[in-house]
Amino acid sequence: MKKYTLLIVLFFLLALILLPFIKSEETLELSKTTTASAPGQFVRLSNGNVHYQLLGAPDGPVVVFIHGFSVPSYTWERNIPHLIDLGYRVLSYDLYGRGYSSRPNIEYDRSLFVIELAELLEALNINKKVNLVGISMGGGIAAAFATDYPEKIQSLIFLAPFHSPVDIGLFAIPIIGEYLAYSFYVPDLPEAQLESFVNPEAHIKRVDLYRQQMKYSGFSNALLTTARGFIQSNPIRDFRKIGTSNIKSLLLWGDKDTTFPIEQANTVRTALSPNVKFKIISNAGHALHYERSNDVNTEISAFLGAN
């Protein structure tokens, strides 16, 4: 009996050890072959290749879309066409570690994401002032970039931006964090992203779309390192810096956001004052740009037209 008990215990321990490898979908390396079908283009920057799309009128005002923590640049598919139709030149790109961009094994902190955008604009010869649109973590990146490069900014648009450190609990602990992230957190993200919608059942197709980026090695590490790095920073200082500048900003927030509840909006609004316009998007969750795209597009285009 003791022999069988020991075997069961050993089998259980082996299963626990192998669980991160069993759950992982990272079976491919990013290369020209594996990304051949990707839309858009690639450019080599100092920390790796960055996947981007630059569309619209070559001489139009430039709008740069910055996505959030884990959903890559395809998240803007309901917003970009609207601005292109209005004559804007629109740039969207995948942050390092997401989508089809490289997953360098380095610190994913404020500096990395600011440098990525600065180098991308330089590589694409975009020398005029730009309008930045950032959602969630992308909003924090937009604020950081505007603080470091105010001379490059025409205006700022924030959609429920990351604005204060997030407690990541056990994920902050070496080894334990890796185990939990690789075994449970990351594998559950395709379905978990639907929590950003008021009506998740209407967006079930985004689950398989999300999984495409999970095939490439380094995805889980990038997310965990970002959580330990950038997500532990305090972006509110950057928002306050913007508030003391002459840069105009638009702040949009969903009234049913469960990631950053609407009650938190006043913190960002106060930091950005006095040069901020604030608008609550009704019946919208954290993915307000997608689920309520018509309302969001109307607010963005009106703001850009006025600035």
GITAZI-V786559 format. One record per residue. N is the residue number from 1. RES is the residue in one letter. PSI is psi in whole degrees, 0 to 359 (999 if undefined). NEAR is the number of other C-alpha atoms within 12 Angstrom. Layout:
n-><N & N>
res-><RES & RES>
psi-><PSI & PSI>
near-><NEAR & NEAR>
//
This chain:
n-><1 & 2 & 3 & 4 & 5 & 6 & 7 & 8 & 9 & 10 & 11 & 12 & 13 & 14 & 15 & 16 & 17 & 18 & 19 & 20 & 21 & 22 & 23 & 24 & 25 & 26 & 27 & 28 & 29 & 30 & 31 & 32 & 33 & 34 & 35 & 36 & 37 & 38 & 39 & 40 & 41 & 42 & 43 & 44 & 45 & 46 & 47 & 48 & 49 & 50 & 51 & 52 & 53 & 54 & 55 & 56 & 57 & 58 & 59 & 60 & 61 & 62 & 63 & 64 & 65 & 66 & 67 & 68 & 69 & 70 & 71 & 72 & 73 & 74 & 75 & 76 & 77 & 78 & 79 & 80 & 81 & 82 & 83 & 84 & 85 & 86 & 87 & 88 & 89 & 90 & 91 & 92 & 93 & 94 & 95 & 96 & 97 & 98 & 99 & 100 & 101 & 102 & 103 & 104 & 105 & 106 & 107 & 108 & 109 & 110 & 111 & 112 & 113 & 114 & 115 & 116 & 117 & 118 & 119 & 120 & 121 & 122 & 123 & 124 & 125 & 126 & 127 & 128 & 129 & 130 & 131 & 132 & 133 & 134 & 135 & 136 & 137 & 138 & 139 & 140 & 141 & 142 & 143 & 144 & 145 & 146 & 147 & 148 & 149 & 150 & 151 & 152 & 153 & 154 & 155 & 156 & 157 & 158 & 159 & 160 & 161 & 162 & 163 & 164 & 165 & 166 & 167 & 168 & 169 & 170 & 171 & 172 & 173 & 174 & 175 & 176 & 177 & 178 & 179 & 180 & 181 & 182 & 183 & 184 & 185 & 186 & 187 & 188 & 189 & 190 & 191 & 192 & 193 & 194 & 195 & 196 & 197 & 198 & 199 & 200 & 201 & 202 & 203 & 204 & 205 & 206 & 207 & 208 & 209 & 210 & 211 & 212 & 213 & 214 & 215 & 216 & 217 & 218 & 219 & 220 & 221 & 222 & 223 & 224 & 225 & 226 & 227 & 228 & 229 & 230 & 231 & 232 & 233 & 234 & 235 & 236 & 237 & 238 & 239 & 240 & 241 & 242 & 243 & 244 & 245 & 246 & 247 & 248 & 249 & 250 & 251 & 252 & 253 & 254 & 255 & 256 & 257 & 258 & 259 & 260 & 261 & 262 & 263 & 264 & 265 & 266 & 267 & 268 & 269 & 270 & 271 & 272 & 273 & 274 & 275 & 276 & 277 & 278 & 279 & 280 & 281 & 282 & 283 & 284 & 285 & 286 & 287 & 288 & 289 & 290 & 291 & 292 & 293 & 294 & 295 & 296 & 297 & 298 & 299 & 300 & 301 & 302 & 303 & 304 & 305 & 306 & 307>
res-><M & K & K & Y & T & L & L & I & V & L & F & F & L & L & A & L & I & L & L & P & F & I & K & S & E & E & T & L & E & L & S & K & T & T & T & A & S & A & P & G & Q & F & V & R & L & S & N & G & N & V & H & Y & Q & L & L & G & A & P & D & G & P & V & V & V & F & I & H & G & F & S & V & P & S & Y & T & W & E & R & N & I & P & H & L & I & D & L & G & Y & R & V & L & S & Y & D & L & Y & G & R & G & Y & S & S & R & P & N & I & E & Y & D & R & S & L & F & V & I & E & L & A & E & L & L & E & A & L & N & I & N & K & K & V & N & L & V & G & I & S & M & G & G & G & I & A & A & A & F & A & T & D & Y & P & E & K & I & Q & S & L & I & F & L & A & P & F & H & S & P & V & D & I & G & L & F & A & I & P & I & I & G & E & Y & L & A & Y & S & F & Y & V & P & D & L & P & E & A & Q & L & E & S & F & V & N & P & E & A & H & I & K & R & V & D & L & Y & R & Q & Q & M & K & Y & S & G & F & S & N & A & L & L & T & T & A & R & G & F & I & Q & S & N & P & I & R & D & F & R & K & I & G & T & S & N & I & K & S & L & L & L & W & G & D & K & D & T & T & F & P & I & E & Q & A & N & T & V & R & T & A & L & S & P & N & V & K & F & K & I & I & S & N & A & G & H & A & L & H & Y & E & R & S & N & D & V & N & T & E & I & S & A & F & L & G & A & N>
psi-><316 & 325 & 315 & 324 & 317 & 319 & 320 & 317 & 316 & 320 & 319 & 317 & 320 & 319 & 321 & 318 & 320 & 348 & 315 & 324 & 324 & 319 & 339 & 139 & 9 & 86 & 354 & 157 & 144 & 126 & 173 & 328 & 312 & 341 & 15 & 329 & 1 & 139 & 161 & 205 & 176 & 148 & 142 & 120 & 182 & 334 & 12 & 186 & 140 & 129 & 132 & 165 & 129 & 110 & 163 & 191 & 124 & 329 & 6 & 164 & 141 & 130 & 128 & 124 & 129 & 117 & 180 & 205 & 315 & 335 & 120 & 194 & 343 & 345 & 341 & 13 & 340 & 359 & 321 & 312 & 325 & 315 & 326 & 318 & 336 & 2 & 12 & 156 & 120 & 128 & 127 & 150 & 161 & 128 & 154 & 136 & 351 & 161 & 233 & 8 & 158 & 154 & 71 & 144 & 71 & 183 & 129 & 84 & 186 & 314 & 317 & 313 & 327 & 316 & 320 & 312 & 319 & 316 & 326 & 314 & 319 & 317 & 329 & 6 & 39 & 101 & 345 & 165 & 146 & 157 & 120 & 135 & 118 & 134 & 140 & 239 & 329 & 329 & 322 & 322 & 318 & 318 & 319 & 316 & 317 & 327 & 319 & 331 & 60 & 333 & 346 & 0 & 129 & 313 & 168 & 138 & 120 & 130 & 107 & 61 & 151 & 125 & 356 & 156 & 143 & 130 & 114 & 5 & 232 & 342 & 342 & 345 & 125 & 146 & 304 & 316 & 316 & 315 & 313 & 319 & 312 & 332 & 326 & 306 & 304 & 315 & 335 & 354 & 322 & 316 & 325 & 330 & 337 & 345 & 347 & 355 & 146 & 323 & 78 & 329 & 340 & 354 & 28 & 334 & 339 & 346 & 308 & 325 & 319 & 322 & 340 & 318 & 342 & 352 & 341 & 132 & 136 & 354 & 308 & 317 & 320 & 316 & 316 & 318 & 325 & 318 & 322 & 339 & 272 & 321 & 346 & 359 & 175 & 90 & 346 & 333 & 321 & 320 & 320 & 323 & 317 & 322 & 334 & 357 & 184 & 13 & 127 & 144 & 153 & 131 & 118 & 142 & 137 & 137 & 346 & 28 & 125 & 350 & 306 & 91 & 151 & 334 & 337 & 347 & 324 & 330 & 314 & 319 & 317 & 319 & 323 & 346 & 147 & 355 & 49 & 141 & 130 & 135 & 130 & 130 & 119 & 145 & 42 & 141 & 208 & 331 & 48 & 328 & 335 & 310 & 329 & 48 & 321 & 315 & 316 & 316 & 320 & 316 & 317 & 313 & 323 & 319 & 314 & 322 & 333 & 353 & 999>
near-><7 & 8 & 9 & 10 & 11 & 12 & 13 & 14 & 14 & 14 & 15 & 14 & 13 & 15 & 16 & 19 & 20 & 16 & 22 & 26 & 22 & 17 & 25 & 28 & 27 & 25 & 18 & 20 & 22 & 32 & 21 & 18 & 11 & 18 & 25 & 14 & 12 & 24 & 19 & 23 & 25 & 29 & 28 & 20 & 26 & 20 & 26 & 27 & 31 & 40 & 38 & 38 & 30 & 32 & 29 & 24 & 19 & 19 & 16 & 23 & 31 & 38 & 47 & 48 & 46 & 47 & 42 & 44 & 39 & 37 & 41 & 37 & 41 & 35 & 34 & 35 & 25 & 23 & 35 & 38 & 25 & 27 & 37 & 27 & 17 & 24 & 22 & 29 & 30 & 37 & 42 & 41 & 46 & 43 & 48 & 48 & 44 & 43 & 43 & 46 & 40 & 37 & 37 & 30 & 21 & 23 & 24 & 34 & 31 & 34 & 24 & 31 & 42 & 29 & 28 & 37 & 42 & 30 & 25 & 35 & 33 & 18 & 20 & 23 & 14 & 27 & 19 & 20 & 25 & 35 & 43 & 44 & 51 & 44 & 44 & 42 & 44 & 43 & 42 & 47 & 50 & 49 & 49 & 41 & 40 & 42 & 30 & 24 & 26 & 28 & 19 & 27 & 36 & 30 & 39 & 50 & 51 & 50 & 54 & 49 & 51 & 42 & 42 & 27 & 23 & 22 & 16 & 22 & 17 & 18 & 30 & 23 & 17 & 15 & 17 & 18 & 26 & 28 & 28 & 28 & 35 & 34 & 27 & 24 & 28 & 36 & 31 & 23 & 29 & 28 & 24 & 23 & 36 & 29 & 29 & 38 & 30 & 26 & 21 & 23 & 16 & 15 & 24 & 19 & 15 & 28 & 24 & 17 & 22 & 33 & 29 & 28 & 43 & 39 & 28 & 30 & 30 & 32 & 44 & 40 & 37 & 37 & 42 & 40 & 34 & 38 & 35 & 30 & 27 & 35 & 34 & 27 & 26 & 25 & 36 & 32 & 26 & 32 & 42 & 29 & 27 & 39 & 29 & 21 & 27 & 23 & 34 & 31 & 43 & 41 & 42 & 47 & 44 & 41 & 29 & 28 & 32 & 24 & 34 & 34 & 24 & 30 & 18 & 25 & 32 & 25 & 25 & 40 & 33 & 24 & 28 & 36 & 25 & 22 & 26 & 30 & 32 & 30 & 28 & 31 & 33 & 23 & 24 & 35 & 35 & 39 & 42 & 43 & 43 & 35 & 34 & 32 & 30 & 22 & 26 & 38 & 33 & 21 & 32 & 40 & 30 & 18 & 28 & 29 & 19 & 14 & 23>
//
